[in-house]
Amino acid sequence: MSNLIHPEVYSKILPAKKLVILLHGVGSNGHDVIKLVPYIKNHLPDCHFIAPHGIEPYDMASHGRQWFSLQDRTPYVMKRLLGRNVPLVNDLIKQKQIALNVTNKETIIIGFSQGAMMGIYLTLVEMEPFLCTIGFSGLLVAPSSCLNTMTPICLIHGMLDTVVAVDAIDHARQYLFGHNIPCTTHKLEDLAHSIDHRGLDIAVDFVKKSSLKQ
């Protein structure tokens, strides 16, 4: 994957004070989620946005990328694949952090669908807390050990989602609250498996509030 160029949107304030990592859904790529940036960048002017491509070719079509295979969706298999691939995603993040001279404390993880699964799992197993993590239309796969309880997490899900049932947000909330992880959840009416302006507004507000708590 080293020959893949990851799409980026640069901060209006140079050097950037924060890094936003956008993780796309399965079968998509970074060019898809980077399209969200024009709708939020003016509200987060000190952020540098990067949307890395999934670390593997999509294994159920001839195009697209994935963070891990979903051919077997049993929880223990997904946990094993996430645990195997998280270090590779973390390496991508660390490389960009070094280039921008920022740390996890200035890094925001935003994921959609499978990207949310990867982002949440990565957050829970990373020793150094992130500024915050936001998951759209995702599913929490719990790691064997939850190492990070300090990163605030925001979950947003459409009530009409037929790809990942909205009940997933309730299971995630129960797990996060059970581990005393700061968490907010939002169920959006009339929304399927997608991100709309309401979700983006919630995400921007969450990043701003998390920044103030630093």
C-alpha positions as CSV (number, residue, x, y, z in Angstrom):
1,M,0.0,0.0,0.0
2,S,3.0,2.3,0.1
3,N,2.3,3.5,-3.4
4,L,-1.1,4.8,-2.5
5,I,-1.4,8.5,-2.1
6,H,-3.7,9.4,0.7
7,P,-5.9,12.4,0.1
8,E,-5.4,15.4,2.4
9,V,-6.8,18.8,3.1
10,Y,-4.4,21.3,4.7
11,S,-5.1,23.5,7.6
12,K,-5.7,27.2,7.1
13,I,-3.4,27.8,10.1
14,L,0.1,26.6,9.4
15,P,1.5,24.7,11.0
16,A,-1.7,22.8,11.9
17,K,-2.5,22.5,15.6
18,K,-4.6,19.3,15.2
19,L,-4.8,16.3,13.0
20,V,-8.1,14.7,11.8
21,I,-8.0,11.1,10.6
22,L,-11.0,10.1,8.4
23,L,-11.5,6.4,8.1
24,H,-13.8,5.3,5.2
25,G,-16.2,2.4,5.0
26,V,-15.6,-1.1,3.6
27,G,-15.2,-1.2,-0.2
28,S,-14.6,2.6,-0.4
29,N,-11.4,4.6,-0.2
30,G,-10.0,7.8,1.2
31,H,-11.3,9.9,-1.7
32,D,-14.8,9.2,-0.6
33,V,-14.6,10.5,3.0
34,I,-12.3,13.4,2.2
35,K,-15.3,14.9,0.4
36,L,-16.8,15.6,3.9
37,V,-14.0,18.1,4.7
38,P,-15.4,21.2,2.8
39,Y,-18.5,21.0,5.0
40,I,-16.5,21.2,8.2
41,K,-13.1,22.7,7.6
42,N,-14.2,26.3,8.1
43,H,-15.4,25.3,11.6
44,L,-12.1,23.6,12.4
45,P,-9.6,25.9,10.8
46,D,-6.6,24.7,12.8
47,C,-7.0,21.1,11.6
48,H,-5.2,19.1,9.0
49,F,-7.3,16.4,7.5
50,I,-6.1,13.1,6.0
51,A,-8.2,10.2,4.7
52,P,-5.9,7.2,4.4
53,H,-7.0,4.3,2.1
54,G,-7.8,1.0,3.8
55,I,-4.8,-1.1,4.4
56,E,-6.1,-4.0,2.3
57,P,-7.7,-4.4,-1.2
58,Y,-11.4,-5.1,-0.8
59,D,-11.8,-8.8,-1.0
60,M,-15.4,-9.0,-2.2
61,A,-15.0,-6.8,-5.3
62,S,-12.5,-5.9,-7.9
63,H,-12.0,-2.4,-6.5
64,G,-12.1,-0.5,-3.2
65,R,-10.2,-0.9,0.1
66,Q,-10.9,-2.3,3.5
67,W,-9.5,-2.1,7.0
68,F,-10.0,-5.8,7.5
69,S,-12.0,-8.6,5.9
70,L,-15.8,-8.9,6.6
71,Q,-16.2,-12.3,4.9
72,D,-16.6,-13.8,8.3
73,R,-18.5,-11.5,10.7
74,T,-18.4,-13.5,13.8
75,P,-17.3,-11.3,16.7
76,Y,-14.2,-13.3,17.6
77,V,-12.9,-13.3,14.0
78,M,-13.5,-9.6,13.6
79,K,-11.7,-9.0,16.9
80,R,-8.7,-11.1,15.7
81,L,-8.5,-9.2,12.4
82,L,-8.8,-5.8,14.1
83,G,-6.1,-6.7,16.6
84,R,-3.9,-7.8,13.7
85,N,-4.4,-4.7,11.6
86,V,-4.7,-1.9,14.2
87,P,-0.8,-1.5,14.4
88,L,-0.7,-0.9,10.6
89,V,-3.3,1.8,10.9
90,N,-1.5,3.3,13.9
91,D,1.7,3.4,11.9
92,L,-0.1,5.5,9.2
93,I,-1.3,7.9,11.9
94,K,2.1,8.1,13.6
95,Q,3.8,9.0,10.3
96,K,1.5,11.9,9.8
97,Q,1.8,13.0,13.4
98,I,5.5,13.2,13.1
99,A,5.3,15.2,9.9
100,L,2.9,17.7,11.6
101,N,4.6,17.6,15.1
102,V,1.4,16.6,16.9
103,T,0.6,13.8,19.3
104,N,-2.5,11.7,20.0
105,K,-3.7,14.6,22.3
106,E,-4.0,16.7,19.2
107,T,-5.5,13.9,17.0
108,I,-9.1,13.3,16.2
109,I,-10.3,10.0,14.8
110,I,-13.5,10.0,12.7
111,G,-14.8,6.8,11.1
112,F,-17.7,5.7,9.1
113,S,-19.1,2.2,9.2
114,Q,-16.1,-0.2,9.1
115,G,-13.9,2.9,9.5
116,A,-15.8,3.6,12.8
117,M,-15.2,0.0,13.9
118,M,-11.5,0.4,13.3
119,G,-11.4,3.9,14.9
120,I,-13.2,2.8,18.0
121,Y,-11.1,-0.4,18.4
122,L,-7.9,1.6,17.8
123,T,-9.0,4.1,20.4
124,L,-9.7,1.5,23.1
125,V,-6.3,-0.3,22.7
126,E,-4.1,2.8,22.3
127,M,-2.3,3.7,25.5
128,E,-2.1,7.4,24.8
129,P,-5.5,9.1,24.6
130,F,-6.7,10.9,21.5
131,L,-8.4,14.3,21.6
132,C,-11.6,12.5,20.7
133,T,-13.1,9.8,18.5
134,I,-16.3,10.0,16.5
135,G,-18.0,7.0,14.9
136,F,-20.7,7.2,12.3
137,S,-23.0,4.1,11.7
138,G,-20.5,1.8,13.2
139,L,-20.3,-1.3,15.4
140,L,-18.2,-1.7,18.5
141,V,-16.0,-4.8,18.6
142,A,-14.6,-5.0,22.1
143,P,-10.9,-5.8,22.4
144,S,-9.7,-8.4,24.9
145,S,-8.4,-5.6,27.1
146,C,-9.6,-2.0,27.2
147,L,-6.4,0.1,27.7
148,N,-7.7,3.6,27.1
149,T,-10.7,5.0,29.0
150,M,-9.7,8.6,28.7
151,T,-10.7,9.4,25.1
152,P,-14.2,10.9,24.8
153,I,-16.2,9.0,22.1
154,C,-19.2,10.3,20.2
155,L,-21.4,7.8,18.3
156,I,-23.9,8.9,15.6
157,H,-26.3,6.5,13.9
158,G,-29.3,6.7,11.5
159,M,-32.5,5.1,12.7
160,L,-33.3,3.8,9.2
161,D,-29.9,2.1,8.9
162,T,-30.3,-1.4,7.3
163,V,-26.6,-2.1,7.0
164,V,-25.6,-1.8,10.6
165,A,-28.7,-1.8,12.8
166,V,-29.2,1.2,15.0
167,D,-29.3,-1.1,18.0
168,A,-25.5,-1.3,17.7
169,I,-25.2,2.2,19.3
170,D,-27.0,0.9,22.4
171,H,-24.6,-2.1,22.8
172,A,-21.6,0.3,22.3
173,R,-23.0,2.8,24.9
174,Q,-23.4,0.0,27.4
175,Y,-19.8,-1.2,26.9
176,L,-18.4,2.3,27.1
177,F,-20.4,3.4,30.1
178,G,-19.4,0.1,31.8
179,H,-15.7,1.0,31.3
180,N,-16.3,4.6,32.5
181,I,-15.4,6.0,29.1
182,P,-16.9,9.5,28.4
183,C,-19.5,8.9,25.7
184,T,-22.3,10.6,23.9
185,T,-24.7,8.9,21.5
186,H,-27.1,10.3,18.9
187,K,-29.8,8.5,16.9
188,L,-30.9,10.5,13.9
189,E,-34.4,10.1,12.5
190,D,-35.0,9.7,8.7
191,L,-31.3,8.7,8.1
192,A,-30.1,5.4,6.7
193,H,-26.5,4.2,6.5
194,S,-25.0,7.6,5.7
195,I,-23.7,10.9,7.1
196,D,-25.8,14.0,6.8
197,H,-25.5,17.7,7.9
198,R,-26.9,16.9,11.3
199,G,-24.2,14.4,12.0
200,L,-21.5,16.7,10.8
201,D,-22.8,19.5,13.0
202,I,-22.7,17.1,16.0
203,A,-19.2,16.0,15.1
204,V,-17.9,19.5,14.9
205,D,-19.5,20.5,18.2
206,F,-18.0,17.4,19.8
207,V,-14.5,18.3,18.6
208,K,-14.8,21.9,19.8
209,K,-16.1,20.8,23.2
210,S,-13.3,18.2,23.5
211,S,-10.7,20.8,22.6
212,L,-12.0,23.1,25.4
213,K,-11.6,20.3,28.0
214,Q,-7.9,19.8,27.2
